[in-house]
Amino acid sequence: MICYDRLWKTLIDRYMNRIELRDKIGISNATLAKLGKNEPVNLKIIESICQGLHCGIEDVVEIIP
């Protein structure tokens, strides 16, 4: 299972909310909703998040067996 809890923690650590993330990296509301529901998103989106937040993929997504 894909889990984006690390992304939400990273946002909290950076005093940023989901809407600010959306605006900063230019993702749609639908993509933001998918992230909120732990649904798969394109790897390009994950890359954009990592670049926008200057962090690694391990700070964004976790795979839970």
C-alpha positions, 0 to 999 in steps of 0.5 A: 500500500502507498502511504503519503503520511511522510509528505504530510509530516514534511509539510507540517515541518515546513509550516506549509499546508496542502493548498500551498503545496498545490500552488507551489508545484502546480498540481490539480485538486484531483491529484491532491485528493488522490494524495490525501486518499493514499491513491497512486499518482504519477511518479512525475508528480512525486518528482515535482513534490521532491524538487519543490520541497527540496527533499528526497522521495523517502520524505514523501512516500512510503510503501507499506506491505 
